[in-house]
């Protein structure tokens, strides 16, 4: 269940697994998952925006999402829009997100408008290494990195304050450059 009065029984895992159908149906998921698809596809295929197929023309590129772990901080039913104060309280009382991040042991973490909430969890997980990370700001997004991990403080993919191409390319290029080095 995602929102109040949501009578559908669905799973985000199923939605992501069949995102290409969602893009064809244009049922609202593309606002968030289209930019996410471009970012993941670009990173994994070493491509920038202009070289990535359009999700409307080639929705099967969304299958790339099956290569990542998508950890949604919002673990509670409620409205479509998350209330930060509720999330913060829930995260302080529940270790599920911390357990998920530890289990996945990611090389890259992209926070889509939730870095302020995830910051404490990440600091706990990565302890002293987290404080020693280098920092870079580009296009109003922050990139924290060391030799083993990059954390991106990005806007939510459905609401970046810039063109989608700039949003996606900024993340893609920074992750690819970090990975090369």
C-alpha positions, 0 to 999 in steps of 0.5 A: 500500500502506498497511499491513504485509500489505496485499495490495490495490493501491489509491491514496489519490487513488482513495479520495478521488475516490470517498469518497461510496461509502466513506461508504455502505459504511462501510468505515473511511475515514469516521473520518478523512474524515468530519470532513475533509469537514465542515471542507472543506464548511463552509469552501467553503460558509461553513457551520457544523456544524449547517448541513452535511448529514450524510455518512451521509444525503448522502454526495455532499457528500464530492465537496468533497474533490476541491477540495483538495490532500491531502498525507499526510506518510506516504509510506512503506508500514507500519502504519496508525498513523504512527510520528513518529520514522520520519516525522521521519527520512523527511521530513529525507531527502526533499523530496517534501512540501516540493515538494508544498506549493510546487506547490500554493501553498495559502492554508490548511494544516491539519495533522492531528496533524502540525504538529510534523513539518511545522513545519520544512518550513513554515519553510523554504518561507515563510522570514521570513514564517512567523516573523511570523505572528500566533497564536491558540489556540482549543479546544486548536488553534493558528492561525497566520496573516498576510494570505496564509496560515493554518496550523492546528495541529489534532488528527488528524481521527479522534482529536480530544479533543473532540466532532466538532462542536466540532473541525470548527466551530473550524477552519471558523469560524477559517478563514472569519473569517480569509478575511473579513479 
